[in-house]
Amino acid sequence: MTTAPINVPVGGPAGEARRRGIGSRPMVTALLTAVAVVVSAAFILPAAWILIGSFRPTDDILSSMSPLSWQLFVPSHVTLDNYSRLLVDSGFSRALLNSAFVCIASVLIGLLVSAMAAYTLAVFRFPGRNLVFALVVISFMVPFEAIAIPLSQQFISWGLGNSLVGLILPGIGNGLAVFNLRQYFLGIPTSYREAAMLDGASEPRILFLLYLRISGPALTNSAVLIFLGQWTAYLWPLLVISNTRLQLAPVALASTFGERSADYGQNFAGTVLLALVPAVSMLVLQRFFGRLSLTSGEK
């Protein structure tokens, strides 16, 4: 017995809806692309204006804004005078070096402290471990501005005002870095530690030669958190430092605005320099972000 072929109609409501859906995809893609372009322009254009303005004479920055035209982004005269006056005359270069020293010291000491705290919370079982971890989580949820003034008064009473130590200490206790490292350490197979202990390795040796050696992404993320927190710090150095020779770059940059006048050229140049360091750091370290954990390597 033969079976007659079944002809499925391509028309009808279902086929029409399918064709309508396929035909509308280019329109949806074009709409989403347009939205992405508008949002990107909203972020890029102000940054481009600041970058271009840093190479303009100060008087030309404001005059180019009225009326609005393409000349806003095309300088009639390019000069490096803003950078030279900022770095040489105003002492901003010394403030940059102070910020670099504070950031490097904070990252090195902060990673050491955070790694030891995270290792303790991830590996050891002791009474109150969850309570300690909860306090660590709460510590980075409390706005620093809420405790900055009483903390600065305490630092000054300890004799840590107008010192680089007073600038470094608040940055090394980063609860978010501890949380980040602790979560990564929990993903490392316990068999790694057990095998190291069978070989006679001590706990510090396991931490520094095993856990930290395979925790590159977590260490990089934590280092960036500590670095950015110190590099962009403004309120804390403003409270504990009154000596201009020890001032950090964000506070030194704010001094380009006077009570009755403002040097927009120097301010734009300083903004570019302050933004350039984190941007270059993120570009160099981006290959460390997003790597997978090693839990799949356990046999």
C-alpha positions as CSV (number, residue, x, y, z in Angstrom):
1,M,0.0,0.0,0.0
2,T,1.4,3.4,-0.9
3,T,1.0,6.5,1.1
4,A,0.2,9.7,-0.5
5,P,2.6,12.6,0.2
6,I,1.3,15.1,2.7
7,N,1.6,18.7,1.5
8,V,2.1,21.1,4.3
9,P,0.9,24.6,3.4
10,V,3.5,27.3,3.7
11,G,0.9,30.0,4.0
12,G,-1.5,30.6,6.8
13,P,-1.1,32.6,10.0
14,A,1.9,30.6,11.2
15,G,3.9,31.0,8.0
16,E,3.0,34.7,7.8
17,A,4.1,35.3,11.4
18,R,7.3,33.5,10.7
19,R,8.0,35.6,7.6
20,R,7.1,38.7,9.5
21,G,9.5,37.8,12.3
22,I,12.4,37.1,9.9
23,G,11.7,40.3,8.1
24,S,11.7,42.4,11.3
25,R,15.1,41.2,12.5
26,P,17.0,43.8,10.4
27,M,14.8,46.5,11.9
28,V,15.5,45.4,15.4
29,T,19.2,45.1,14.8
30,A,19.2,48.6,13.3
31,L,17.3,50.0,16.2
32,L,19.6,48.4,18.8
33,T,22.7,49.6,16.9
34,A,21.3,53.2,16.9
35,V,20.7,53.0,20.6
36,A,24.2,51.7,21.2
37,V,25.7,54.5,19.1
38,V,23.8,57.1,21.0
39,V,24.8,55.7,24.4
40,S,28.4,55.3,23.3
41,A,28.5,58.9,22.1
42,A,27.1,60.1,25.4
43,F,30.1,58.6,27.1
44,I,32.8,59.2,24.5
45,L,32.1,62.8,23.5
46,P,32.7,64.4,27.0
47,A,35.9,62.4,27.3
48,A,37.0,63.5,23.8
49,W,36.2,67.1,24.6
50,I,38.4,67.0,27.8
51,L,41.2,65.3,25.9
52,I,41.1,67.9,23.0
53,G,40.7,70.7,25.5
54,S,43.9,69.7,27.3
55,F,45.8,70.7,24.2
56,R,44.0,74.0,23.8
57,P,44.8,77.4,25.3
58,T,42.6,78.0,28.3
59,D,40.8,81.0,26.7
60,D,40.0,78.9,23.6
61,I,38.2,76.1,25.6
62,L,35.3,78.2,26.7
63,S,35.1,80.4,23.5
64,S,34.8,77.3,21.4
65,M,31.5,76.3,23.2
66,S,29.5,79.2,21.9
67,P,28.0,78.7,19.5
68,L,28.2,74.9,19.4
69,S,29.8,73.7,16.2
70,W,32.3,71.1,14.9
71,Q,35.1,73.5,16.2
72,L,34.3,72.2,19.7
73,F,36.3,69.1,18.8
74,V,38.8,70.6,16.3
75,P,41.2,73.0,18.1
76,S,42.4,76.0,16.1
77,H,45.7,76.0,18.0
78,V,47.4,72.9,19.6
79,T,49.7,73.5,22.5
80,L,51.5,71.6,25.3
81,D,51.5,74.6,27.6
82,N,48.8,73.2,29.9
83,Y,50.9,70.0,30.6
84,S,54.1,71.9,31.1
85,R,52.6,74.4,33.5
86,L,50.8,71.7,35.4
87,L,53.8,69.4,35.8
88,V,56.5,72.0,36.3
89,D,55.0,75.1,37.7
90,S,52.2,73.8,39.9
91,G,54.1,70.8,41.4
92,F,51.5,68.3,40.1
93,S,54.4,65.9,39.1
94,R,55.3,65.5,42.8
95,A,51.7,64.8,43.6
96,L,51.7,62.1,40.9
97,L,54.8,60.5,42.4
98,N,53.2,60.6,45.8
99,S,50.0,58.9,44.4
100,A,52.1,56.3,42.6
101,F,54.1,55.5,45.8
102,V,51.0,55.2,47.9
103,C,49.2,53.0,45.4
104,I,52.1,50.6,44.9
105,A,52.7,50.3,48.6
106,S,49.0,49.8,49.3
107,V,48.7,47.1,46.6
108,L,51.7,45.2,47.8
109,I,50.8,45.3,51.5
110,G,47.1,45.1,50.9
111,L,47.4,41.9,48.7
112,L,49.5,40.3,51.4
113,V,47.0,41.1,54.2
114,S,44.0,40.2,52.1
115,A,45.5,36.9,50.9
116,M,46.2,35.8,54.4
117,A,42.8,36.8,55.6
118,A,41.1,35.1,52.7
119,Y,43.1,31.9,53.1
120,T,42.2,31.7,56.8
121,L,38.5,32.2,56.0
122,A,38.5,29.8,53.1
123,V,40.5,26.9,54.5
124,F,40.4,26.8,58.3
125,R,37.3,25.8,60.3
126,F,37.0,27.7,63.5
127,P,34.1,28.9,65.7
128,G,32.7,32.2,64.5
129,R,34.2,31.9,61.0
130,N,30.9,32.9,59.3
131,L,30.5,35.8,61.7
132,V,34.0,37.1,60.8
133,F,33.2,36.7,57.1
134,A,29.9,38.6,57.5
135,L,31.8,41.5,59.2
136,V,34.2,41.5,56.2
137,V,31.3,41.8,53.8
138,I,29.7,44.5,55.9
139,S,33.0,46.5,56.0
140,F,32.9,47.2,52.3
141,M,29.2,48.0,52.3
142,V,29.6,50.9,54.7
143,P,30.4,54.1,52.8
144,F,33.8,55.4,53.7
145,E,32.5,58.9,53.9
146,A,30.5,57.9,57.0
147,I,33.6,57.0,59.0
148,A,36.2,59.3,57.4
149,I,36.0,62.2,59.8
150,P,36.2,60.3,63.1
151,L,38.9,58.0,61.6
152,S,41.0,60.9,60.4
153,Q,40.8,62.4,63.9
154,Q,42.0,59.1,65.3
155,F,44.9,59.0,62.9
156,I,45.9,62.5,63.7
157,S,45.9,61.8,67.4
158,W,48.2,58.8,66.7
159,G,50.6,61.1,65.0
160,L,49.9,59.7,61.5
161,G,48.7,63.0,60.0
162,N,50.9,64.5,57.3
163,S,52.6,61.2,56.6
164,L,52.6,58.7,53.8
165,V,51.9,55.9,56.4
166,G,48.6,57.6,57.2
167,L,47.7,57.6,53.5
168,I,48.6,53.9,53.0
169,L,47.0,52.2,56.1
170,P,43.3,52.7,55.2
171,G,43.9,51.3,51.7
172,I,45.4,48.0,52.8
173,G,42.3,46.8,54.7
174,N,40.1,46.2,51.7
175,G,37.1,44.0,52.5
176,L,36.1,43.6,48.9
177,A,39.6,42.2,48.1
178,V,39.3,39.8,50.9
179,F,35.9,38.7,49.7
180,N,37.2,38.3,46.1
181,L,40.2,36.2,47.1
182,R,38.2,34.1,49.6
183,Q,35.7,33.1,46.9
184,Y,38.4,32.2,44.5
185,F,40.3,30.1,47.2
186,L,37.1,28.2,47.8
187,G,37.1,27.1,44.2
188,I,40.6,25.6,44.4
189,P,40.3,21.8,45.0
190,T,41.1,20.7,48.6
191,S,43.1,17.8,47.2
192,Y,45.8,20.3,46.2
193,R,46.3,21.4,49.8
194,E,46.1,17.9,51.1
195,A,48.8,16.7,48.7
196,A,51.0,19.6,49.7
197,M,50.5,18.8,53.4
198,L,51.5,15.1,52.7
199,D,54.7,16.5,51.2
200,G,55.4,18.3,54.4
201,A,54.5,21.8,53.3
202,S,53.6,24.3,56.0
203,E,50.5,26.6,55.8
204,P,52.5,29.7,54.7
205,R,54.2,27.6,52.1
206,I,50.9,26.3,50.8
207,L,49.5,29.8,50.7
208,F,52.4,31.5,48.9
209,L,53.7,28.7,46.7
210,L,50.4,27.0,45.8
211,Y,47.3,29.1,46.3
212,L,48.7,32.4,45.2
213,R,50.6,30.9,42.3
214,I,47.4,29.6,40.7
215,S,45.2,32.7,41.7
216,G,46.5,35.1,39.1
217,P,43.0,36.4,38.1
218,A,41.8,36.9,41.6
219,L,45.1,38.6,42.6
220,T,44.8,40.9,39.6
221,N,41.2,41.8,40.3
222,S,42.0,42.5,44.0
223,A,45.1,44.6,43.0
224,V,43.0,46.7,40.7
225,L,40.4,47.3,43.4
226,I,43.0,48.5,45.9
227,F,44.9,50.5,43.2
228,L,41.8,52.3,42.0
229,G,40.6,53.0,45.5
230,Q,43.9,54.7,46.4
231,W,44.5,56.4,43.0
232,T,41.1,58.2,43.0
233,A,41.1,58.9,46.8
234,Y,40.2,62.5,47.5
235,L,38.4,62.9,50.8
236,W,40.9,60.9,52.9
237,P,44.1,62.8,51.8
238,L,42.2,66.1,52.1
239,L,41.5,65.3,55.8
240,V,44.8,63.9,57.0
241,I,47.3,65.8,54.8
242,S,47.9,69.6,55.1
243,N,51.5,69.6,53.8
244,T,51.4,70.3,50.1
245,R,54.6,68.3,49.4
246,L,52.7,65.1,50.6
247,Q,49.5,65.8,48.8
248,L,48.1,63.3,46.3
249,A,47.2,64.0,42.7
250,P,43.4,64.3,43.0
251,V,43.7,67.0,45.7
252,A,46.5,68.7,43.8
253,L,44.3,68.7,40.7
254,A,41.5,70.4,42.6
255,S,43.8,73.3,43.4
256,T,43.7,74.4,39.7
257,F,40.2,75.8,40.6
258,G,40.6,79.0,42.6
259,E,38.0,80.9,44.6
260,R,37.3,83.3,41.8
261,S,39.0,81.7,38.8
262,A,39.7,78.4,37.2
263,D,42.4,77.1,34.9
264,Y,40.4,74.7,32.7
265,G,43.5,73.9,30.6
266,Q,45.5,72.6,33.5
267,N,42.5,70.9,34.9
268,F,41.8,69.1,31.7
269,A,45.4,68.1,31.4
270,G,45.5,66.7,34.9
271,T,42.2,64.8,34.3
272,V,43.8,63.2,31.3
273,L,46.9,62.2,33.2
274,L,44.8,60.8,36.1
275,A,42.6,58.8,33.8
276,L,45.5,57.5,31.6
277,V,47.1,55.5,34.4
278,P,44.1,53.3,35.2
279,A,43.2,53.0,31.5
280,V,46.7,51.7,30.6
281,S,46.7,49.4,33.6
282,M,43.3,47.9,32.6
283,L,44.5,47.5,29.1
284,V,47.7,45.6,30.2
285,L,45.9,43.5,32.8
286,Q,42.8,42.6,30.8
287,R,44.2,39.2,29.8
288,F,44.0,38.1,33.4
289,F,40.3,38.9,33.8
290,G,37.6,36.2,33.3
291,R,39.8,33.2,33.5
292,L,38.1,30.0,34.7
293,S,38.7,28.4,38.0
294,L,40.8,25.3,38.4
295,T,38.1,23.2,39.9
296,S,37.8,21.2,36.7
297,G,41.3,20.0,37.1
298,E,40.5,17.8,40.1
299,K,40.6,14.1,39.3
